[in-house]
Amino acid sequence: MIPELPTRSDAVVVGAGVIGLAVGYELARHGCEVIVLDRDDVPGVASRAAAGMLAPTSEADLADEPMVALELDSLRRYPAFVEGLEALTGRRCGRRTEGTLLVALTRDDVRELERLAAFQHSKGLSAMPLSPEAVQTREPHLSGRVVAGLLVEGDHQVDPRELSGALASAVELLGGCVACGYRVTRIEDVDGGAHRVSGTVAGRPFAVGCEVAVVAAGVWSTEVEAALPPLPLRPVKGQLVRLRGPVLLRHVVRSPGVYLVPREDGELLLGATVEEQGFDSSATAGAVLDLLREAWRVVPGIYDLALAELSVGFRPAVPDHRPVIGRGAVGGLYVATAHFRNGILLAPATAHYLAEWITTGRPPAELRAFTPERLATTLAVGAAPARG
């Protein structure tokens, strides 16, 4: 059943993925009356296709220092973020802290592990090189082909589906509203800084007034007509295989060709492809074959697990692969999108700093490298927005 909306609220967040819900939750914690709207039938459809690894340096572009700094900042915030959510809602978020075990199958892989270990140590982070024997001791189901390993103890994981549910519950427990099936098409500045958020629900128009509007609709953020700088967003398709059966791993395990993420209930996630296929939502045999083959090379025991689900999601990306977080051209209008492969990881920091900006009126220095104004330079040199 689609809920009815009040005619006015302090803040409206467009998009109920993990980013939008986290922003709504943080604003509600600051005392704002919040409405979070989503175009889909359930919140967090895109987030439901994510694996939930909190690994800021295991797969990062290590040369992008502002990005790595924000990721490490967000990882440090995760324990208190999850603890607060779980205490408020009584729901678990699936946070686990065993770390990531990166494994090498070739000499080239070993050199990459050495490079990553050096970077970890330069940041004061723990990265423990492991011999083949030590790797097998920690994860007995790994293949004998593994020639080296690196344990990154600071990497964690959450379950994005559980996290989305906890965030939605938290917003509502704090007096807010999470409403699905509402497709926002326009945000207008009216009456000297107030906003009118409008669109359609179940084939009929709706509108709600607010003082603050946040566009956090992932790759669909460009569907909203608003006074924002041009957003050259494009969807980057990702396919994820979910297996189920006896528990084979304790750690998240990564090889150059695949990552394997164990859940406490026996689910094992294999991911994820990175495909420039527009909005093609089909799960393909080739992608599944590639993921299963690479995972089998690392953990042969997956052969006997049940195929539980194929998930397809669209990562929102701009040309520099940094998130877009900041103000629009009118007061009270903000954007938080383009988190690419890091939406789950960056949720606490994005929500914290954007809520700080909204409630104090002062832009945090931590977001200086991620504001939408930087995209004007990108567009000026010929990178046109992707069309979906």
N, C-alpha and C positions, 0 to 999 in steps of 0.2 A: 504494500500500500504506500503510495507516495504521500509524504507528509505535507501539510499546509505550512506555508512560511508566514512569519510576521511581516508586516509592511515595512519595518525598519529594524536595523541592528547597528551596533557600534562598528562591526567589521564583517565583511563578506570575503571569504576565501574561495576562489574558483579553482576547483580541483581537489579531489579527496584521495590522491595518492599519498605515500608516506610524507613527501615534502609538504603538501597542502595541509594534511592533518597535523603534522608537527607544528607548522606555523599557527594553525588554529588553536592547538593545545597551548602553545606558549603565550599567545595573546589572551586566551581565557585565564591562564595563570596570572596574567597582569591585571585581571579584573575586567577585561572587555567582554561584552556580549557578542558572541561569534556565531556566524552561520557558515558552514562549509558545504559547497554545492558541487555535485559531480554529474557529468553527462551520462555515466553508465548506471546500470541497475544496482551495482554493489560498489562500495568504496574501494579504491586501490586496485583496480583491474591491472594496470601496468605493473604496480609493485608486486602483485601476486606472481608475476613471472620472474621475479628476481631471486637470486640465491641467498642474499643476505650476508655475504662475507664482509667483514670489517677489517680490510687489509690495505691500509693506506700506502704501503710501499712495495707490496708483493707484486702488484701489476701496474704501478703508477709510472708515468713519465717522470723519471727521477730528475730530469733537467728543469722541470717546471716547479721552481721553488715555491711560489705563492700557492700553487695547488697542493703540493705536499704539505705545506704548513697548515692550510685549512683542514686537510684530511686528518692530520695528526691532532689538531685542535678538537675536531669533532669526535675522534676516537676517545680522547681523554674525557670528553663529556658523557660518553655512553653509559658508564656504570650508574651515575646519578640519574641520568635520563630514564633508564629502564627501571631503576629502583623506585623512582617517583611514580612512574606509570603503574607498575605492579602494585605498589602500596595503595594507590588511589582506586584502581579498578578491580583488584583481586585476580587479574588475568596475567598469565605468563607471556613473555615476549620471545622465549626461546634463545636467550643469550647464553653463549658458551665461550669458554676462555682457554681451551686447550692449545690454541695457537694453530699456525699453518705449517705443514711439513711440505717443503718444496723438494722435489726429487729430480734427479738427473738420470737420463738413460744413455747419454752419449758424452763424449769429451766436450763438445760444444756446450751442452747443458751444464757441465761442471764449471766452465768458465763463466757462464751467466750467473750461476750461484755465487761464485767468488765475487763478482761485481756487485751483486745485491748485498752480500754480507759486508763488503767494505762500505757501502752506502749506509746500511743500518748502523754500523758502528760510528760513522761520522755524525749521525743524528743522536747518538747516545742510546740507541735501541739494542735490544738483545737479539742476536742471530747466532745460533749454535751450529757450526758445521758437524755433520754426522758421517761416519763411515757406513759402508753398506751393511755391516753387521749391526751397528747401532740403529740404523733405519729399520731393519727387520725386527729388532727387539721391540721398538716402539709400535710398529704396525706389522704384525706377523703375516697379514694377508697380502702384503705388497709383493710384486713380482721380483724374482731373482735377477731381472734385468737391471734393477736399480743399482747404479754405481756410486752414488753419493746423495747426500741430503742436506738440507738446511732447515733448522727449526726456528721459526719466527714466533716467539712466545707472545709477543704483544698483539698479534692478530687475533681477533675474536669473530664471532658470528651471531646473528639474530635470525629469527624466522620472520620474514617480511609479512606473511599472512597473519601471524599472531600479533606482530607489532601493529599492523594496520587496524586490527580489531581493537587492540588496547587503546590506541590513539583515538579512534572514533568514540569508544566508550568514555574516555577521559574528557573529551570535548563536551559530551552531553552531561556527564556528571558535574561539570563545572558551569552548567547552565546554558551551554551552547546547543547548536543543532547541526546534525550532519544529514543532508538531504540528497538522495540519489535520483537520477532521472531528470535532473534540471540541466538543460543545455544552455549555457550562457553565451550570448552572441554579442552583447554590447555593454560597455560601462561608460556612462555619460557623466561629465562634471556638471553639476547643477547647484544653484543657490550658493555660489561662493565657496566652493570646496567640498560640499557634500556630493555624493555619487548616487546614481541610479543604475542598478545592475539588472539587466533584463535579458529575456530569452524565451525559450519554450519548454513546457513540461506536458507530457502526454498529449501533444498536439495543440496545446493552448498557450497563450502568452502569459508571462508572469513578470513581475518587477518587484524589487526590494530596495529600499534606501539605506545608505550607510555613510559613515564618516571616512572609513578606510576600506579600500578594496585591494585585494592581492590576487594577481593572476599567477596561479601555480598549477596549471593544467598540463604540464609535461609537453609532449609534442603537439598537443591540441591547443596550446596557448595562443597560437596565431589565429584561431577561429574567433577570438574575442576582439571586437573592434573597440580599441581603447587608445588613450593618448600615451602610447608607449613608443620608444624608438623601434625601428624595424628589427625584427627578430629573425635572422636567417636560420631558422630551425629546420632540421631534417630528421626523419625517423631512422634509427639504426636498429634493424631487426635482430632479435636474439631468440634462439631456440634452446630450450632446457628440457632434459630428459629426467623424469622422476622414476626411480626404481624402488622396490620394496622387498624386504626379506630380512634374513639374519643380519645383525650388525657386523660389518666388516672393517670399519674404520672408527678410530676415536678422534683423530684430527681432521681438519680440512687438509686435503692433499692436492697439490698442484704439480703438474708437469707442463712442459711447453705446449702440449696439445690439448689439455683439458684440466678442469678442476672438479674435484669430488667433495661434496659437502654432506656429511652425515647428520641426520637428525636423531633425536633420542628415541623416536617411535619406530625406528627401523627404515625410515625413508632415506634414500641416498640420491642426491641431486648431481647430475652431470651437466656441466655447462662450459661455456655457452658460446654459441656462434655469434659472429659480428658480420652482419650482412647489409649491404646497401641495396635494399630491395623495395624501398618505398613502404607503402602500407600493406604489403602482401602478408596476410595473417595466416597463411597455410603452413602447417608443419610438414616438412619434406623428408623423404626417405634418405636423401643424401646427407643432410645435416645429422639425422639420427644415426646413420651408419658411421659417420666420422666421429661423433661423440662416443658411441659405444666402442668403436675400434680403439680409440686412444685410451679410453678408460680401461678396457680389457688389457691393454699392454701394461698398465700400471697395477691393476687389481684384477687378476684373472677370475676371481670368484664372482664377479658381477654376472658371469654367464648364466648362473642359476637363479638370479633375482627376477622378480616379476616386474614387467613393464607397467607402471602405475598410471603415468600421465605424461603427455607432451605439452609443454607450455610455450607460448609465443608472446613476446612483448616487444614494445617499441621504445628504445632509449632516445630521449630528446637530446640532440646535439647541435652545437654551432661550430663554425670552422676551427676555432682554437680549442675546442673540447673542454672549456671551462664553463662552470655554471654562470647563469645570468641572474644576479640578485641586486635589486636596487629600486630606485624611484622612477616613476613615470614623469611626464611633462607637466602634470598638475598635482597640487597638494593632495595627499591622502591616497595616491595610486602607487602601487608597488608591484614588482614582479619577482618571482622565484622559480626559475625553470632551467632547462638545458643542463641537467646534472649528469647526463650521459650514463656512464657505467657506475656512478658513485652516489646515486640518490639515497640509497639506504644509509651508507656511511656518513654522508654529509647532512643528514636530517637534523641532528641536534644542533650543530653549529649554525646551519642556515636559519633554523627557527630562532635560536638565541639572538643572533646578531640582527636579524630582520625585525624581530619584536623590539629589540633595544632601539633600533632606528625609528620605528613607528611610534613608540611611546615617549621617546626623549626628543625626537626631531633632529638628532645628531647622527650623521653617517659613521658607523664604526670603521676604524682604520683597517680592520681585518677583511673588510669587503671591498677595499679600494681597487683590487685587481679584477673584480668580478661584476662591476656595475655595467649596465647596458650601454653606456656612452662609448665604451671601447669598440663596440661593434660598428660604429660609424666609419672607423678607419678601415675595418675589414671590408665593408661594402664599397668604400670608395676605390679600392684597388681591384674591384671586379668580381668579388665573390657574391653572386646573386642568391637571394633566399631560395631554398629548395621548395618545390611545390609538391603537395601531397594529395 
